[in-house]
Amino acid sequence: MRIAPGIYTDNVLDPAAVVGQEWQVILGHMLPNSVVTDRSVLCGGPHNGLLFLARPSKARQIVLPGLVVSVRQGRGPIEGDIALPGGLFQASPLRAVLENLLPSRAVRGKPARTLSDFELSNFIRGKFAGCDGNRLAELMGGVPRLVELLGLNDDLIPRAELMLKRILVADLDNAGQGVSLDGSVGKSKPIELEGPQGGAGGISESRPDLASELLDLLHLVSEGIGRVQPGAFMVDESEAKWTYRPFVEAFYMSGILDGMTDNGPLLKKALRSVMLAERGQDDSYFMRHYSLVSGRTDVTRDVNTSEKFISILKGLHSKFLGGSVEVSAGLFKDQSGAPSATALGSGPSVSDLLSIGFESIVGLESNLGFAIGLYVLISFIRPFEFANEQIASIVLNSVLSSVGECRIIFPVVDGNSEFSRLLTDRDSIDSGILINRFIARQESTGKSDYQDLGLVLKDIRVDISELEINP
């Protein structure tokens, strides 16, 4: 009986059993130097009658008795791939991680070609079980080289690094090992955590890994951008429709709404700040925010090192607070103000957390993704004693403006926004929903007309009447 061109069997009763037993030899003859990859890395071969291969030829589908073989165009075997009997190869674990980050979707009842985030996370835990800090550093160093060898897009590099860090660093922490920035390993020390009322709770336990929590959140941003793949919302800020945009942005995002309920006088106060500032007689938080969002800041898409980012961030905070010593303008807290836990003992410094986070997102190709990533980084870490949400929003919009994309305006009330509140519920947050919420706000900002001050003020009065502002 003919199974495939040039391949025959005398088992006419159950040819599917022959294919099940001899698939490596059969496919090695038909498709030599193909690589078992994508979803098939879970079992290292066929599963539920499906097998996924990659080889440097046109995509095709081969139907054998009891087996459907889906072949996509890709790189043949490279260093690290494992030779199988018959002429096929098994993708190395790190190659499998990278190729399973490629987008795919289920078609006609068949599973998606690549693994889901949950499946890939379990694959990483299984393949790299017992990975120590040195091995993790080796893996991280191999990602860019392998991406180049496979001819994949560079935006996979930060996504892969985020996933490896968030899973393997967390596993090391759970095993009682701490990973330093240089990859060295040591035992974590028990520390005191704040109690529910903000004082010392007297609970001695291993420090929750804030770096892992941060990387989880930034992975959500990266994953969400990959899923949604938003286009660039380009605008020309020199157009007349944007005339009073800085006023509206400062009104909603400067913190002037905090604790206010009398909206009429509040608008008058904002307008008076602008007029007095023109005479050099006003130096309010509102006016400093207004000044920062009226022009360009140093936070642009071209910032490519964590050191430069941190320096600019401190400078922005100092400008916003007018250099005030009382509120530590331009100075970080000693420890992170992240909502999950405030460490009173040893732990990563604010600068370390900012560096880890920045380096994990700087490679994102999407300008919107990079801007949102910086917002999430600042909003989660809350590096300053005061005005964290305001600084996060300024950074977000500075990056967008630097590449000509539409800014995103949203209310900041009592030091929080709809996005910072969303980030506190990380267990139930969906990456696609997170990105789409930002996109919806961006579209709302872009559709508004800020040319007529009278209409702008009218819209603000209607809008803020719906805000829940605590006295």
PEPEJO-V932759 format. One record per run of one state. SS is the DSSP state (2 for helix, 1 for strand, 0 for the rest). FROM is the first residue (numbers start at 0). TO is the last residue. If there is no record, write none. Layout:
SS & FROM & TO
SS & FROM & TO
This chain:
0 & 0 & 0
1 & 1 & 3
0 & 4 & 5
1 & 6 & 7
0 & 8 & 13
2 & 14 & 29
0 & 30 & 33
1 & 34 & 35
0 & 36 & 36
2 & 37 & 40
0 & 41 & 45
1 & 46 & 46
0 & 47 & 48
1 & 49 & 54
0 & 55 & 58
1 & 59 & 63
0 & 64 & 65
1 & 66 & 72
0 & 73 & 80
1 & 81 & 82
0 & 83 & 87
1 & 88 & 89
0 & 90 & 91
2 & 92 & 98
0 & 99 & 105
1 & 106 & 106
0 & 107 & 108
1 & 109 & 109
0 & 110 & 115
2 & 116 & 126
0 & 127 & 131
2 & 132 & 149
0 & 150 & 153
2 & 154 & 173
0 & 174 & 175
1 & 176 & 178
0 & 179 & 183
1 & 184 & 186
0 & 187 & 188
1 & 189 & 193
0 & 194 & 198
1 & 199 & 205
0 & 206 & 208
2 & 209 & 227
0 & 228 & 232
1 & 233 & 233
0 & 234 & 238
2 & 239 & 241
0 & 242 & 243
2 & 244 & 252
0 & 253 & 261
2 & 262 & 277
0 & 278 & 283
2 & 284 & 293
0 & 294 & 304
2 & 305 & 319
0 & 320 & 341
1 & 342 & 342
0 & 343 & 348
2 & 349 & 360
0 & 361 & 365
2 & 366 & 380
0 & 381 & 386
2 & 387 & 401
0 & 402 & 403
1 & 404 & 404
0 & 405 & 411
1 & 412 & 412
0 & 413 & 414
1 & 415 & 415
0 & 416 & 416
2 & 417 & 423
0 & 424 & 429
2 & 430 & 446
0 & 447 & 451
2 & 452 & 463
0 & 464 & 470
